[in-house]
Every structure is written in structure tokens, then in C-alpha cells.
Amino acid sequence: MSGRGNPDFRQEISSTLFMQEENIHIGKYIKEYMSRKGIRVSWLAAQLNCHRNNIYLIFSRPWIDTDTLMKISQVLQHNFFEDLSHWYKEK
């Protein structure tokens, strides 16, 4: 996983998913990231060794456990923790 989040991506969607809402919806954020990068749900499911229905469940949740977020960050090579930290600081 790269050590830094993608500030361009963060700026593009932070206003639509983070800054307009009182709380973060991490599932929507991950889904939007994948959509913009052209990453298929079936590919992520294969990388995480789970069924793609589990990925859709992640998309539907406003929260995620840190272990799962770490795995997703590693597979997608994007530091979602940094994005969350940025949102928190802006709040």
C-alpha cells in the first residue's frame, strides 16, 4: 500500500461524500473510489477471498472495522485511513 492517500481523489469526492454529511459513509466512499478507478467488484472480492455480495454489503455500510479497511486499503493501494483523518481534521 502506498503510504499516502490520493489527494486529487479526496478533493474530487470529499465534498459529495464527506463534507456535506455530518458523518462519514465509508462504504459509499470506497464504492466511489473503485468506480472512478474502474475497479470491478468481482476483482476486489477475489483479492479479499470473499463473495462479491460481501463487497456490496461493505458499500451499504456507513462504518467498517479497521481490519477490513486495512485489507481493502492494501488491495486497492489507497490509504483510506489518511482520507478519514483528513475529513476529521476538516471537521
C-alpha distance (Angstrom), angle and dihedral (degrees) to the residues before:
residue distance angle dihedral
M1 . . .
S2 3.74 . .
G3 3.75 113.4 .
R4 3.76 94.4 -127.3
G5 3.77 133.4 58.4
N6 3.76 119.6 -126.2
P7 3.82 105.3 -96.0
D8 3.81 92.7 -168.2
F9 3.78 91.5 56.9
R10 3.79 91.4 43.3
Q11 3.80 91.1 53.3
E12 3.81 92.8 46.1
I13 3.77 97.2 55.7
S14 3.79 105.5 18.6
S15 3.79 91.8 89.4
T16 3.78 92.5 51.7
L17 3.80 99.7 42.8
F18 3.77 107.8 20.3
M19 3.76 115.2 22.1
Q20 3.80 97.4 46.1
E21 3.77 93.8 52.5
E22 3.76 130.8 66.6
N23 3.80 90.0 -136.8
I24 3.77 134.0 34.2
H25 3.79 119.8 -108.5
I26 3.80 99.2 -155.4
G27 3.81 93.2 -178.6
K28 3.82 91.7 59.9
Y29 3.78 89.7 45.8
I30 3.81 93.7 53.4
K31 3.81 91.0 45.0
E32 3.81 91.5 51.2
Y33 3.80 91.4 47.3
M34 3.78 91.2 52.7
S35 3.79 92.3 45.5
R36 3.80 93.1 52.2
K37 3.80 91.3 47.2
G38 3.81 93.6 46.5
I39 3.80 93.0 -119.4
R40 3.80 115.0 157.5
V41 3.78 123.1 -133.8
S42 3.79 90.9 -131.1
W43 3.82 90.4 55.9
L44 3.81 93.0 51.9
A45 3.80 91.1 45.9
A46 3.81 90.3 52.9
Q47 3.81 91.4 48.6
L48 3.82 91.2 50.5
N49 3.81 92.0 42.5
C50 3.80 93.9 -123.6
H51 3.79 139.2 110.9
R52 3.79 116.8 -85.7
N53 3.81 89.4 -119.6
N54 3.81 86.2 69.6
I55 3.80 89.5 57.3
Y56 3.81 90.7 52.6
L57 3.81 88.1 51.1
I58 3.80 89.2 54.0
F59 3.81 89.6 51.4
S60 3.80 90.5 53.4
R61 3.80 95.3 53.1
P62 3.78 125.3 86.9
W63 3.83 88.3 -154.1
I64 3.79 137.8 44.8
D65 3.79 134.2 -173.4
T66 3.79 115.5 -106.4
D67 3.80 95.3 -118.7
T68 3.80 91.7 56.6
L69 3.79 92.1 44.0
M70 3.81 89.5 51.5
K71 3.80 91.4 52.2
I72 3.81 91.8 47.7
S73 3.80 90.8 47.5
Q74 3.79 91.2 51.4
V75 3.80 94.8 47.1
L76 3.82 94.0 45.3
Q77 3.81 91.8 39.4
H78 3.78 90.8 -131.5
N79 3.80 126.1 120.0
F80 3.80 103.5 -130.3
F81 3.80 89.1 172.0
E82 3.78 89.4 64.5
D83 3.80 90.3 50.3
L84 3.80 90.2 51.9
S85 3.79 90.5 48.3
H86 3.81 90.3 51.2
W87 3.81 90.9 51.3
Y88 3.80 90.6 49.5
K89 3.81 92.4 50.9
E90 3.82 91.6 49.1
K91 3.77 91.0 51.6
